[in-house]
Amino acid sequence: MATKGLDIKVLDSILEKMVHTVDHSKEEIFRIGEQSRNEFLTLTDELKDIKERVGTIIQEVDRLENHSRFARKRLSEVSSHFKKYSEEEIRNAYEKAHDLQMQLTVIRQEEKQLRERRDELERRLVGLNETIERADHLVGQISVVLNYLTSDFRMVGEMIEDAKQKQEFGLKIIEAQEEERRKLSREIHDGPAQMLANVMLRSQIIDKVYRESPDQGVKEIHDLRKMVRSALYEVRRIIYDLRPMALDDLGLVPTLKKYLSTIEEYNGDTTISFTFIGSEQRIPSKFEVALFRMVQEAVQNALKHAEAREIAVKLEISRHHVTVIVKDNGKGFDIREKKKDSFGLIGMRERVDLLDGNLTIDSSVGAGTIVMIQVPFEV
């Protein structure tokens, strides 16, 4: 990637202008959203008041219609028998019917206006609500852009450094694999292979001894059995280091118990406790292998680098996730300080990323270390 012709100051200046412009646009959209929200609240209160007034007017219309109906009936009766009533009674009946009809006309007109205002407010509230939702959505989108410009975009250097670390980690893996092959070759050559060669030689000697002295031959056979047993133990130990067979046969929990118990025996000065929460159910192989290796790495780090005297391992398997916590009382370290040989932690992060999980490390000098691993899981 060519960077010689790139003026970092110009790039920073352009970036700052972009951030300023986008941030100003965000403020404008936010202001529009707030204005719309305030207007929405004001119109909502007005709509509530109008609905109450419409309800009151409807009751008043019903009341006036009843009175108007009786007034018209009274006027009709007076008109039909006007000889029975005085002129004043006739005039009163007419005026009352006329007044009630006028009141009814006026209040119906007011009801119509209120209903029209109610419908208009409801339409405006729908439009304002859409404006508020669009403004909120745009503010959210602009916040993402700002976050990218102010955070992710500025992390290019860190991303390059991370890529470099991963490349170095890949090379370390290759070197570690080759070293592991050499170590395995030496172990097999010096251990089981040598023992099997001795077994072959001893079996020939037994054949001769047994012919001359059966009792001595039986003794030699007992010694041969011990030698074969030792060779078998070495073979099993090598296989366990490569991949514990119990992990395939019994599952994660029993294998971890056995592994931690064995490590505690080998390191007599260190106490290792194991706590499990949940049911000892089998989980997919990729989870079991990855979690076992990460616990292995965390425990080995606590023993070799932190010089811990107490290590606590906690495993929890629930319906939604698997959680592992490895806590030690070792000398700890500064998590902000990048170490050249921290490839064990990088390897743990790689394994966690493959499982779409999270790795959290909490440590400080002299205060021990807590490693928490959490991966999503569905029973």
Protein Blocks (a to p, Z undefined) as FASTA:
>chain_A
ZZklpcfklmmmmmmmmmmmmmmmmmmmmmmmmmmmmmmmmmmmmmmmmmmmmmmmmmmm
mmmmmmmmmmmmmmmmmmmmmmlpcfklmmmmmmmmmmmmmmmmmmmmmmmmmmmmmmmm
mmmmmmmmmmmmmmmmmmmmmmmmmmmmmmmmmmmmmmmmmmmmmmmmmmmmmmmmmmmm
mmmmmmmmmmmmmmmmmmmmmmmmmmmmmmmmmmlmmmmmmmmmmmmmmmmmmmmmmmmm
mocfklmmnomklmmmmmmmmmmmmmmmbccddddedjdddddfklmmmmmmmmmmmmmm
mmmmnopabdcddddddfkbccdddddfbebpafkbccfklmmmmmmmmmmmmnopacdd
dddehiapaddddddddZZ
